Amino acid sequence: MIRDVLSEVLQAEPGLSVVAVAGDAEEAIVLAERHAPRVAILDVRMPGGGGAHAARVIRDRCPGTRVLAFSAYGDAGAVEEMRRAGVTEYLLKGLPNTDIVAAVRRVAAGR
C-alpha cells in the first residue's frame, strides 16, 4: 500500500515520472536495469534480499541511478547498512509528502 501511495504522490509532481514499481528486491534490480531511472527508492526491509542488496546491485549495474532509502526503521545499524550499500539519502516513513518530494528532487539533482 505504501509503495502505491508513494508512487501516486511522486507521479502527481511536475517534472517527476514514476517509470516502474517493484514488489521485491530482485524485481527492483530488473526494473532498474530496464529503465535506468535517475532515482530508485528502496525499502530497507523489502522482500527478496532486502534494500541493501538491491542498492548494491543497482549501483553496480546502473551507475547513473542514485538510490534513496525509505524505511520505517531509523536505527543506526539500518542506516549504516544502507549507506555502505551506496544509498544517497535515508528517509523515514511518516515524513510529510513535501519532504519526500524534496528529497527525491535533491537526489535526482545529485545533491
Backbone as CSV, one residue per row, in Angstrom:
resi,resn,N_x,N_y,N_z,CA_x,CA_y,CA_z,C_x,C_y,C_z
1,MET,0.819,-1.183,0.000,0.000,0.000,0.000,0.872,1.261,0.000
2,ILE,1.937,1.257,0.790,2.795,2.442,0.870,3.447,2.730,-0.474
3,ARG,3.900,1.681,-1.167,4.547,1.942,-2.457,3.558,2.525,-3.457
4,ASP,2.287,2.117,-3.397,1.274,2.678,-4.300,1.025,4.153,-3.995
5,VAL,0.921,4.478,-2.717,0.698,5.872,-2.319,1.916,6.724,-2.693
6,LEU,3.108,6.220,-2.415,4.328,6.945,-2.763,4.388,7.179,-4.271
7,SER,4.055,6.178,-5.040,4.043,6.301,-6.495,3.066,7.389,-6.934
8,GLU,1.878,7.404,-6.346,0.875,8.418,-6.694,1.356,9.825,-6.333
9,VAL,1.961,9.967,-5.170,2.466,11.273,-4.731,3.520,11.779,-5.705
10,LEU,4.470,10.920,-6.065,5.548,11.342,-6.965,5.038,11.595,-8.380
11,GLN,4.145,10.759,-8.855,3.607,10.901,-10.205,2.828,12.217,-10.356
12,ALA,2.239,12.692,-9.282,1.453,13.932,-9.325,2.327,15.184,-9.369
13,GLU,3.617,15.019,-9.137,4.523,16.162,-9.096,5.013,16.552,-10.491
14,PRO,4.974,17.833,-10.828,5.508,18.277,-12.119,7.003,17.951,-12.217
15,GLY,7.396,17.434,-13.337,8.804,17.131,-13.578,9.273,15.790,-13.048
16,LEU,8.407,15.058,-12.370,8.761,13.723,-11.885,7.907,12.685,-12.596
17,SER,8.519,11.559,-12.929,7.792,10.446,-13.539,8.182,9.163,-12.832
18,VAL,7.209,8.359,-12.535,7.465,7.038,-11.967,7.498,6.076,-13.146
19,VAL,8.651,5.446,-13.373,8.785,4.559,-14.539,8.483,3.110,-14.216
20,ALA,8.521,2.738,-12.921,8.249,1.349,-12.540,8.073,1.274,-11.033
21,VAL,7.351,0.239,-10.601,7.154,-0.026,-9.180,7.403,-1.516,-8.970
22,ALA,8.308,-1.836,-8.052,8.682,-3.227,-7.805,8.092,-3.731,-6.503
23,GLY,7.856,-5.026,-6.442,7.332,-5.654,-5.240,8.401,-6.238,-4.345
24,ASP,9.610,-6.434,-4.891,10.688,-7.001,-4.083,12.037,-6.563,-4.643
25,ALA,13.100,-6.952,-3.955,14.445,-6.511,-4.324,14.863,-6.980,-5.712
26,GLU,14.599,-8.233,-6.030,15.009,-8.749,-7.339,14.267,-8.052,-8.473
27,GLU,12.978,-7.795,-8.278,12.218,-7.072,-9.296,12.727,-5.635,-9.423
28,ALA,13.110,-5.016,-8.310,13.662,-3.660,-8.341,14.937,-3.620,-9.176
29,ILE,15.773,-4.639,-9.025,17.019,-4.710,-9.800,16.717,-4.835,-11.288
30,VAL,15.829,-5.755,-11.633,15.463,-5.972,-13.046,14.884,-4.689,-13.642
31,LEU,13.992,-4.044,-12.921,13.354,-2.831,-13.439,14.347,-1.671,-13.533
32,ALA,15.277,-1.582,-12.596,16.300,-0.534,-12.674,17.178,-0.732,-13.908
33,GLU,17.540,-1.981,-14.183,18.337,-2.263,-15.384,17.557,-1.922,-16.649
34,ARG,16.279,-2.204,-16.658,15.450,-1.967,-17.834,15.207,-0.477,-18.075
35,HIS,14.963,0.282,-17.008,14.544,1.673,-17.155,15.629,2.705,-16.854
36,ALA,16.702,2.307,-16.201,17.789,3.209,-15.815,17.257,4.520,-15.232
37,PRO,16.491,4.451,-14.144,15.933,5.680,-13.568,17.023,6.548,-12.955
38,ARG,16.729,7.804,-12.831,17.671,8.707,-12.175,17.734,8.384,-10.674
39,VAL,16.576,7.997,-10.093,16.494,7.668,-8.665,15.711,6.371,-8.491
40,ALA,16.232,5.489,-7.654,15.498,4.294,-7.227,15.235,4.440,-5.737
41,ILE,13.983,4.218,-5.334,13.614,4.307,-3.921,13.407,2.889,-3.416
42,LEU,14.167,2.523,-2.390,14.123,1.158,-1.862,13.785,1.160,-0.389
43,ASP,13.039,0.138,0.026,12.752,-0.076,1.436,13.867,-0.933,2.027
44,VAL,14.297,-0.598,3.212,15.375,-1.340,3.863,15.024,-2.818,4.001
45,ARG,13.801,-3.114,4.399,13.403,-4.486,4.670,12.525,-5.066,3.565
46,MET,12.756,-4.666,2.330,11.931,-5.183,1.235,12.201,-6.678,1.030
47,PRO,11.178,-7.425,0.636,11.363,-8.864,0.404,12.329,-9.128,-0.752
48,GLY,12.841,-10.341,-0.807,13.678,-10.744,-1.931,15.135,-10.371,-1.805
49,GLY,15.633,-10.214,-0.580,17.050,-9.918,-0.403,17.319,-8.629,0.334
50,GLY,16.326,-7.788,0.513,16.491,-6.548,1.266,16.973,-5.385,0.439
51,GLY,16.774,-4.209,0.995,17.136,-2.976,0.301,18.628,-2.802,0.098
52,ALA,19.437,-3.246,1.058,20.890,-3.091,0.912,21.402,-3.930,-0.258
53,HIS,20.901,-5.144,-0.372,21.286,-5.999,-1.503,20.898,-5.337,-2.817
54,ALA,19.655,-4.885,-2.909,19.187,-4.245,-4.139,19.999,-2.991,-4.435
55,ALA,20.303,-2.204,-3.416,21.077,-0.973,-3.620,22.463,-1.275,-4.191
56,ARG,23.131,-2.282,-3.634,24.472,-2.634,-4.133,24.433,-3.039,-5.605
57,VAL,23.497,-3.895,-5.934,23.412,-4.394,-7.309,23.019,-3.272,-8.261
58,ILE,22.049,-2.462,-7.879,21.628,-1.348,-8.739,22.781,-0.378,-8.943
59,ARG,23.507,-0.044,-7.888,24.653,0.873,-8.031,25.722,0.287,-8.952
60,ASP,25.932,-1.036,-8.890,26.902,-1.694,-9.770,26.449,-1.707,-11.224
61,ARG,25.215,-2.104,-11.443,24.715,-2.313,-12.805,24.158,-1.054,-13.460
62,CYS,23.790,-0.081,-12.676,23.183,1.151,-13.200,23.885,2.348,-12.556
63,PRO,25.113,2.641,-12.968,25.892,3.672,-12.290,25.260,5.070,-12.330
64,GLY,24.358,5.315,-13.246,23.690,6.613,-13.310,22.488,6.729,-12.392
65,THR,22.136,5.645,-11.728,20.973,5.643,-10.842,21.425,5.871,-9.406
66,ARG,20.835,6.880,-8.775,21.085,7.116,-7.354,20.010,6.389,-6.559
67,VAL,20.357,5.974,-5.357,19.428,5.190,-4.547,19.059,5.963,-3.285
68,LEU,17.763,5.996,-3.021,17.214,6.628,-1.835,16.535,5.544,-1.012
69,ALA,16.824,5.489,0.278,16.184,4.512,1.162,14.977,5.152,1.825
70,PHE,13.913,4.375,1.928,12.665,4.827,2.534,12.244,3.729,3.491
71,SER,12.255,4.018,4.797,12.061,2.932,5.750,11.348,3.373,7.022
72,ALA,10.750,2.412,7.675,10.165,2.639,8.997,11.231,2.493,10.081
73,TYR,12.406,1.995,9.725,13.464,1.706,10.687,14.530,2.799,10.648
74,GLY,14.691,3.498,11.768,15.671,4.572,11.824,16.862,4.259,12.699
75,ASP,17.013,2.989,13.065,18.139,2.648,13.936,19.460,2.814,13.190
76,ALA,20.500,3.108,13.950,21.811,3.404,13.366,22.332,2.257,12.502
77,GLY,22.067,1.013,12.886,22.539,-0.136,12.120,21.917,-0.194,10.736
78,ALA,20.615,0.049,10.647,19.932,0.035,9.349,20.429,1.167,8.465
79,VAL,20.590,2.339,9.048,21.066,3.498,8.282,22.468,3.227,7.761
80,GLU,23.346,2.733,8.615,24.735,2.472,8.214,24.807,1.389,7.144
81,GLU,24.013,0.351,7.277,23.993,-0.714,6.263,23.619,-0.157,4.887
82,MET,22.624,0.700,4.854,22.201,1.281,3.579,23.246,2.264,3.049
83,ARG,23.859,3.014,3.907,24.921,3.943,3.465,26.075,3.160,2.826
84,ARG,26.478,2.052,3.488,27.556,1.220,2.925,27.156,0.615,1.581
85,ALA,25.864,0.430,1.382,25.365,-0.139,0.119,25.283,0.910,-0.981
86,GLY,25.554,2.167,-0.655,25.565,3.209,-1.679,24.345,4.097,-1.717
87,VAL,23.537,4.068,-0.679,22.344,4.916,-0.631,22.751,6.370,-0.443
88,THR,22.158,7.234,-1.234,22.459,8.659,-1.184,21.754,9.356,-0.033
89,GLU,20.508,8.970,0.211,19.729,9.603,1.273,18.827,8.564,1.921
90,TYR,18.567,8.736,3.218,17.770,7.791,4.004,16.606,8.553,4.614
91,LEU,15.381,8.168,4.243,14.185,8.830,4.756,13.370,7.873,5.607
92,LEU,12.767,8.406,6.662,11.881,7.607,7.490,10.439,7.786,7.030
93,LYS,9.720,6.684,6.994,8.305,6.736,6.653,7.604,7.627,7.669
94,GLY,6.593,8.312,7.206,5.859,9.216,8.076,6.207,10.674,7.851
95,LEU,7.231,10.926,7.038,7.564,12.310,6.703,6.446,12.911,5.864
96,PRO,6.285,14.222,5.910,5.310,14.859,5.023,5.696,14.638,3.558
97,ASN,4.694,14.551,2.710,4.941,14.335,1.281,5.880,15.377,0.689
98,THR,5.786,16.612,1.148,6.655,17.662,0.616,8.126,17.356,0.893
99,ASP,8.421,16.767,2.047,9.803,16.401,2.379,10.289,15.244,1.504
100,ILE,9.410,14.309,1.234,9.768,13.163,0.387,10.056,13.643,-1.027
101,VAL,9.179,14.473,-1.564,9.363,15.002,-2.911,10.649,15.810,-2.991
102,ALA,10.904,16.645,-1.983,12.134,17.441,-1.962,13.363,16.549,-1.956
103,ALA,13.322,15.457,-1.204,14.464,14.533,-1.154,14.681,13.864,-2.498
104,VAL,13.613,13.439,-3.155,13.743,12.822,-4.482,14.359,13.819,-5.452
105,ARG,13.892,15.040,-5.431,14.458,16.067,-6.322,15.939,16.322,-6.016
106,ARG,16.287,16.370,-4.738,17.679,16.581,-4.314,18.572,15.448,-4.814
107,VAL,18.121,14.225,-4.617,18.911,13.068,-5.037,19.024,13.037,-6.561
108,ALA,17.934,13.323,-7.238,17.948,13.335,-8.712,18.916,14.383,-9.250
109,ALA,19.037,15.496,-8.528,19.924,16.569,-8.959,21.380,16.321,-8.553
110,GLY,21.605,15.243,-7.818,22.973,14.914,-7.432,23.436,15.612,-6.178
111,ARG,22.509,16.125,-5.399,22.883,16.811,-4.145,22.659,15.899,-2.968
